[in-house]
């Protein structure tokens, strides 16, 4: 299995389809529209990188996810803003205690999972915005170990949460009731399947088949594992700015992987050679 | 017998008072000027060990350790605890390129002078080192400011909590600092004492 870059779009600049200063989060809806947040805006692109629409957020957005009913959730400091697919603001869930710094959002059924990097755990809400329980908080370290200040996770088809725990150099799996099911990953600098540095991987998503896709910092890499944790392949650092970190990832319905370069403010698109995964 | 001061006496007192005032002002001015003389600082935007954009432990520069005129350099590494991630595997403490031991940790330390200590803090799990936070303290009696840990700690590999600082209690404040002469990045600057550290440089380095 090999992935190769098929296109790059957005980038640093002042044009409507570019980002002037920041690019933090990316999400993809069921119709393969690509939502990116940066510069206190949501920008929506098609798969060719053409800007479809844009709108402002109340505060700078750090992550974006789109639910099955096409509600756009934007994670911010102290709140999550909800928009309809046209960019009209529906409401905001404001909870500085539980939504200190929102860096990832996922869905399963009527559950909305929100990563609070400030308190280093994941909050489980219902669709009405009522808090249900925490995930990853009730342990010896009182949360995930995220020296980068960024917590990322993804939810699979069975409702299992896959969480990047970078200072443990692990991907951990949890039930939505906060039961640790298992983990894979270890520190190492010599084998590509290992996670180097103080704290990797930083970001995570899942393919439709359940493969785990992660990004690392120093050096910036994109890596693929199957659901059991078996290493599949990686894309080397030469395509990204060497100072990149917290590179958010998303996968579309065709298995193409979208990765943010948080320094050059590019969106890189990778496809599996020989077709979708 | 009380004699009223004459006009000459009054003028004399006034003249002596004015003289004292001038002398006092001059002394105050000279004292302030002496205290305001320049001190040496490291410009973090120039030092290759600190500035962003250059990574890799093989790139580190040890001129601060090797060229200072005092035996153990006046430059020392300092860990800013407010920025430190307290990671289990700190790339400034461990030589992360070394072999991995049974405990999953690198077997060698990075500091050539063993100047960094690592201590688990809080509710310590003795069985799983990954389950703990760690405090990294730099022994100022061992550190010679070589900058190796600073290079390893800086972003994006680390959090940039370790930096190099000139210790003013050790610096002999040479007019022509040997480190500034040797620094390949022209990273030492002389600034007014009021601005140190982190103030705007007002004098050139050489």
Boltz contact constraints between the chains, C-beta under 6 A:
constraints:
  - contact:
      token1: [A, 140]
      token2: [B, 123]
      max_distance: 6.0
  - contact:
      token1: [A, 140]
      token2: [B, 125]
      max_distance: 6.0
  - contact:
      token1: [A, 140]
      token2: [B, 131]
      max_distance: 6.0
  - contact:
      token1: [A, 147]
      token2: [B, 85]
      max_distance: 6.0
  - contact:
      token1: [A, 147]
      token2: [B, 87]
      max_distance: 6.0
  - contact:
      token1: [A, 147]
      token2: [B, 159]
      max_distance: 6.0
  - contact:
      token1: [A, 167]
      token2: [B, 87]
      max_distance: 6.0
  - contact:
      token1: [A, 168]
      token2: [B, 130]
      max_distance: 6.0
  - contact:
      token1: [A, 187]
      token2: [B, 89]
      max_distance: 6.0
  - contact:
      token1: [A, 189]
      token2: [B, 96]
      max_distance: 6.0
  - contact:
      token1: [A, 189]
      token2: [B, 97]
      max_distance: 6.0
  - contact:
      token1: [A, 197]
      token2: [B, 157]
      max_distance: 6.0
  - contact:
      token1: [A, 198]
      token2: [B, 87]
      max_distance: 6.0
  - contact:
      token1: [A, 198]
      token2: [B, 89]
      max_distance: 6.0
  - contact:
      token1: [A, 198]
      token2: [B, 91]
      max_distance: 6.0
  - contact:
      token1: [A, 198]
      token2: [B, 158]
      max_distance: 6.0
  - contact:
      token1: [A, 199]
      token2: [B, 87]
      max_distance: 6.0
  - contact:
      token1: [A, 217]
      token2: [B, 156]
      max_distance: 6.0
  - contact:
      token1: [A, 218]
      token2: [B, 156]
      max_distance: 6.0
  - contact:
      token1: [A, 218]
      token2: [B, 157]
      max_distance: 6.0
  - contact:
      token1: [A, 243]
      token2: [B, 156]
      max_distance: 6.0
  - contact:
      token1: [A, 245]
      token2: [B, 156]
      max_distance: 6.0
